[in-house]
């Protein structure tokens, strides 16, 4: 008997599971608000130099830029004066007295003047936030193994609530960035623990559906943010509004049970048995729960315990040739997905369309994208789906380079299509990566892969700064990187309808079966009476 069979005895899809997934899903619904918050809290309105304090009350003429629009970062040294020579009249200077913003909504940009020479700080703030997610994944993954999944989840809710609220009251920009870093740190812990606790408490046949349900929670959360931003024009109040609910999630998390596998591995089998009996009672199977014994629980989880105790480290991912190739290809695909995804997700205001409507469209495209991905994964396979998603996304981003800025509709369609493809890539990668790595090193492989997508999302905002050299450079970099990620995916084996490998040996045997040449039809016909060993579709087939 495995843990899945034990779960069936106490109720694998009862009231407990639905309530459990709902409690885990609500924070994910609100987490999209934090990931994409700077689209609105760091919006840059139209602006121009403030006239000097000693300027006359008459109109102050602004110098015109190369695009025929008023300069945003320069002003004339002198007011219009017919008695001055032309050269003197045309002399310009930076905005020494600040800027005037043509907007009724405030943001961190308008409050701390993150424009002109300081506009790089806006992108740096988003990168700092992504750095928090990166560091949080490295630190909290180890702490989760030491202290359990639920304590890390509970502390992460509290950290996000406190740091998010602290960001709303930040007196200076550096302090704001510190709090945003802590927000990212907390989000990493929430994501890590939620995925594990969600998968553990549902039966194998329902894992894909429940994982997709959590993914849709994030997708629908993207619809909430534009409405909140429209209703709350002050960035500080908006920041506080999306942070307060996590205090409630912190309290509700005390109901969430700990991982049974972690408890048994940590020598807390008595507590694990107590939780299983509580779940059985909640699902109306109290008698089944009472029949479970401590010895039975340890015995039935013996195989999983022995596999979990196998000593494999991240170095084995690069020491073993087959794992090395898989890790390289998956790392490039993860990096490219995170890198290109946030280039589009955080660049909404660049397309010249209403910010609120476009964010709803950007969020809405994830709904059909995830559905199409499920169909493609089931019929075309993981290999084809992953490669196609990244190659199409890279093509769409590169196409933006050749579309003039005044064709806003075309540019928006390409951007929405690209984001949909990258959303599909994320959905595919989570499943594909977990199927490729053997059980004994799966958690390590997932951790290394996720590390690269966090690096990509952290570097992505900084690449936008290269647009000051030439406007087309960022899209060239984003597009080529996505194409490279899609090309790397072509070298990965197919896992559709293949059993999950438990050990490194399983993976090597799996690969050998895939490389066996197909028997000629005549040979197969001649050997109809000979019982052959069933081998199924090869790992490399699609």
C-alpha positions, -999 to 999 in steps of 0.1 A, spaced: 0 0 0 12 35 -9 3 69 6 -23 73 -23 -40 41 -11 -39 54 25 -55 86 13 -83 67 -4 -91 51 29 -95 84 47 -112 101 17 -92 112 -13 -117 137 -26 -140 146 3 -150 178 20 -115 182 34 -98 183 0 -122 209 -14 -118 231 17 -80 225 17 -76 236 -19 -98 266 -14 -77 278 16 -46 274 -5 -61 289 -36 -74 322 -21 -39 335 -14 -28 326 -49 -57 346 -62 -43 376 -44 -7 369 -51 -10 381 -87 -16 415 -73 18 416 -57 37 402 -87 22 427 -112 16 455 -87 42 479 -102 23 480 -135 1 505 -116 21 517 -86 50 526 -109 31 539 -139 49 568 -156 24 596 -166 32 622 -193 55 649 -177 76 679 -185 100 702 -166 86 725 -140 93 762 -149 118 780 -127 105 796 -95 114 831 -108 97 825 -142 71 851 -154 34 842 -152 33 840 -190 34 806 -209 67 787 -206 76 772 -240 91 737 -239 118 725 -264 107 700 -290 122 665 -292 132 646 -323 98 629 -324 80 663 -326 67 661 -290 77 684 -261 109 673 -243 103 656 -210 137 660 -195 149 694 -208 137 730 -206 148 763 -220 173 783 -198 155 815 -207 119 824 -214 109 835 -249 125 869 -255 129 885 -288 158 906 -277 180 876 -270 201 860 -298 187 827 -312 215 806 -298 209 819 -263 171 814 -267 176 778 -277 199 769 -248 185 741 -227 191 727 -192 178 697 -172 147 699 -150 163 716 -120 130 724 -103 114 690 -107 86 679 -130 49 686 -137 29 653 -141 -3 653 -162 -22 627 -141 -46 627 -112 -32 594 -100 0 592 -80 27 565 -81 62 559 -68 73 576 -100 55 608 -93 64 608 -56 101 602 -59 106 616 -95 117 583 -111 120 599 -145 147 610 -169 181 602 -154 164 584 -125 140 562 -146 164 532 -142 154 531 -105 119 521 -115 132 490 -133 156 483 -105 127 482 -79 111 454 -99 144 435 -102 149 439 -64 114 423 -59 123 394 -82 157 391 -63 136 385 -32 118 357 -49 151 342 -60 168 344 -26 136 332 -9 135 301 -30 171 292 -20 167 299 17 131 287 23 135 255 4 161 243 29 141 256 59 110 239 46 129 205 47 140 212 82 110 227 99 81 215 77 59 230 50 32 245 71 54 267 94 71 281 63 37 288 47 24 305 78 55 326 83 55 336 46 19 348 48 28 370 78 60 382 61 42 392 29 14 410 49 39 429 71 64 438 44 36 447 19 20 470 45 55 484 54 60 493 17 28 514 18 43 536 45 78 538 32 92 574 37 120 569 11 126 550 -21 155 528 -6 132 517 22 105 509 -3 129 486 -22 138 468 10 102 461 18 96 450 -18 125 426 -15 109 411 16 76 408 -3 93 387 -30 110 366 -3 76 358 13 59 351 -21 86 324 -28 78 306 5 41 307 -3 45 293 -38 69 265 -26 47 253 3 14 257 -16 25 234 -45 37 207 -21 7 207 2 -18 209 -27 -3 179 -45 1 158 -14 -36 158 -2 -53 150 -36 -52 116 -54 -29 110 -83 -57 111 -109 -67 146 -97 -33 162 -93 -33 177 -128 -68 191 -124 -61 206 -89 -27 221 -101 -45 237 -130 -72 250 -106 -45 267 -86 -30 281 -118 -64 295 -127 -66 312 -93 -35 332 -103 -50 339 -137 -82 352 -123 -63 373 -98 -50 393 -127 -85 405 -133 -88 418 -97 -57 441 -99 -70 465 -127 -103 470 -108 -85 478 -76 -60 501 -93 -89 520 -110 -108 524 -78 -78 533 -57 -57 560 -75 -32 565 -46 -4 540 -48 1 537 -10 -35 528 -4 -34 503 -33 -2 487 -18 -19 484 16 -51 470 1 -34 441 -16 -13 433 15 -39 434 43 -57 401 32 -25 381 39 -30 388 77 -63 368 73 -45 341 53 -19 339 81 -47 331 106 -64 306 83 -32 287 76 -33 273 111 -60 250 99 -38 237 71 -24 203 80 13 195 77 27 172 50 23 136 61 54 124 42 75 151 59 62 142 93 70 105 89 104 112 75 111 135 104 102 108 130 68 123 138 46 94 128 23 98 157 14 133 147 9 121 111 -15 94 122 -34 120 143 -38 142 112 -49 113 90 -76 104 115 -88 140 117 -91 141 79 -110 108 79 -134 121 105 -139 154 85 -146 133 53 -172 111 71 -148 81 74 -140 81 110 -141 43 114 -115 39 86 -93 64 103 -95 46 136 -84 14 119 -51 30 108 -22 21 130 13 35 135 30 4 123 8 2 92 16 38 83 54 33 86 53 0 67 32 14 38 54 44 34 87 24 36 94 26 -1 89 64 -2 110 68 29 139 48 14 137 68 -18 136 101 1 167 91 21 188 85 -10 216 109 -9 216 129 -42 227 165 -44 226 193 -71 261 182 -82 246 149 -95 225 169 -119 257 178 -137 278 147 -129 255 122 -146 256 127 -184 219 122 -191 208 144 -162 234 170 -173 218 173 -207 183 174 -193 193 200 -167 209 223 -193 179 222 -217 154 226 -189 173 255 -173 175 274 -206 138 268 -212 129 280 -176 152 311 -179 138 320 -213 102 317 -201 106 339 -170 128 363 -188 104 369 -218 72 366 -197 80 395 -174 92 416 -204 56 415 -217 37 413 -184 55 444 -169 55 463 -202 18 470 -205 21 508 -205 45 506 -235 17 497 -260 -2 530 -257 -35 514 -249 -56 520 -218 -36 505 -190 -66 490 -172 -83 474 -202 -50 460 -215 -41 444 -182 -75 426 -182 -68 414 -218 -33 403 -207 -48 384 -178 -77 370 -200 -54 354 -226 -41 330 -199 -76 314 -197 -77 299 -232 -39 295 -232 -40 271 -202 -69 252 -217 -52 248 -251 -21 237 -232 -39 209 -214 -53 196 -247 -18 199 -264 -1 181 -235 -26 153 -237 -25 147 -275 6 162 -289 29 156 -259 51 176 -236 81 179 -260 61 194 -289 40 217 -267 70 231 -248 91 238 -279 62 253 -298 52 276 -270 86 292 -267 93 294 -304 60 311 -311 65 335 -282 100 344 -295 87 350 -330 59 373 -316 84 393 -296 108 397 -325 79 407 -347 73 437 -324 106 451 -335 94 455 -371 59 470 -363 58 508 -362 48 524 -329 17 540 -344 2 506 -352 -9 501 -316 -35 474 -324 -10 452 -342 16 456 -315 -10 448 -288 -22 416 -306 14 404 -309 21 411 -273 -11 393 -261 -3 363 -283 33 362 -270 21 364 -233 -4 336 -239 24 314 -254 46 321 -224 18 313 -200 15 280 -218 52 275 -214 50 279 -177 21 254 -174 40 229 -195 73 233 -177 59 226 -142 45 192 -154 73 184 -179 101 190 -153 85 169 -126 80 140 -151 116 141 -164 135 140 -131 135 107 -111 119 107 -77 152 105 -59 163 139 -73 130 154 -84 128 181 -57 164 191 -64 159 193 -101 127 213 -97 146 237 -74 175 243 -98 150 248 -127 129 273 -108 161 291 -98 167 299 -135 132 313 -141 137 336 -111 170 347 -124 153 354 -158 125 374 -142 150 394 -121 172 403 -151 143 410 -174 134 446 -161 171 456 -163 172 447 -200 146 474 -207 173 500 -198 191 491 -231 162 507 -249 178 540 -242 206 531 -266 182 518 -293 144 512 -287 145 479 -306 173 463 -285 152 449 -256 128 430 -279 157 416 -299 172 402 -267 139 389 -253 129 373 -286 162 356 -293 163 342 -258 128 327 -261 139 311 -295 169 296 -278 148 282 -250 124 267 -275 153 252 -294 167 236 -262 133 220 -255 136 201 -289 165 181 -273 143 169 -244 127 134 -244 89 129 -246 72 118 -214 36 114 -226 21 81 -213 54 72 -197 57 60 -161 74 83 -137 111 72 -131 118 64 -95 156 61 -97 185 71 -119 186 35 -132 149 38 -142 157 69 -162 187 52 -180 166 21 -188 138 44 -201 163 60 -224 177 27 -237 142 15 -246 136 47 -265 168 41 -285 160 5 -295 154 3 -332 119 -7 -343 116 -43 -355 110 -48 -392 73 -58 -399 85 -91 -413 103 -100 -382 73 -90 -360 50 -111 -382 73 -141 -380 75 -138 -343 38 -134 -335 38 -166 -313 69 -156 -293 59 -136 -262 79 -104 -263 86 -81 -234 62 -51 -235 80 -18 -239 54 8 -250 62 40 -268 98 51 -265 109 81 -245 118 100 -276 85 94 -294 58 120 -295 
